[in-house]
Amino acid sequence: MSKVRITKRKKDEKSREWPAVVYFWMIGLAFASYVVARIVLDAYSHPYHWLSGLAGGLAGVLIGWLWYRRRGDVF
């Protein structure tokens, strides 16, 4: 009985992890936009604060990827 070995080269294998800079921008902008919306939109209902935090997080993902493509990762 013969054994078949399947090997992968490290350079052929693509990483499926996001760079750290994307997480930093996403978390930072989500938190900042939530806090600003909490202050500015205090008279409005609570879901607006969460929606602004979500929008800030999505904008952070976009900015983080642009930063990564332009300047690389932070580490």
N, C-alpha and C positions, 0 to 999 in steps of 0.2 A: 504494500500500500504506500503510495507516494503522498507526500505532504506538499501542498501548494502554499507558498508564502506570498502574501501581498504586502508590498512595502510602499510607503509613500515618502516622497522626498519632502523635506521641510520647506523648500522654496516653492514647491508646487502647491502646498497646502495653504489655503487662505484663512486668515484669522477672522472669526465671526464676532469678535468682541468690538465694542465701540471704544474709541480713544477716550482717555480721561478728560480731555478738554471739553468734549461734548457733554459729559455728565456735569462738569463744573458750570458751564454756561446754562444748561437746562435747569439745574437746581437753583442756581443763583438768580436767574431771571424769573423763574416761577415764584420764588419767595419774594423778590423785590416787587414784582407786579402785584402780587397779592397784598402786600403791605401798603403800597401806594393806593390801590383800589379800596382798601379798607379805610384809609384816611379820607380819600377824595369822595368815594361813593358811600359814605356812612349813612346817609339818609335813605338809600335804596335798599332793596331786599338782599339777603345774604348770598343767593346764587351768583350775583354779579361779581362778587369777590372771588369765588371759586373759578368762574369762567375766565376772569382776567388772569388768575394764576395759571390756568391751563394754557391760555394763549401765550403767556410769558414763557412757559415751559416749551411749547412748540417753537416759539421764536428762538429760544435758547438752543434747541437742537439744530436749527438752521444755521445760526451764527457759529455754534461750536464746530459744525462740519466745515463751514467756510474758513474758520480759523485753522482747523487741522489741515485743510488742503493748501492754505497759503503759508502757514508758519510751522506746521507740524504739531506734535503733541507737546504737552507741558513738561513731561518727564524725560 
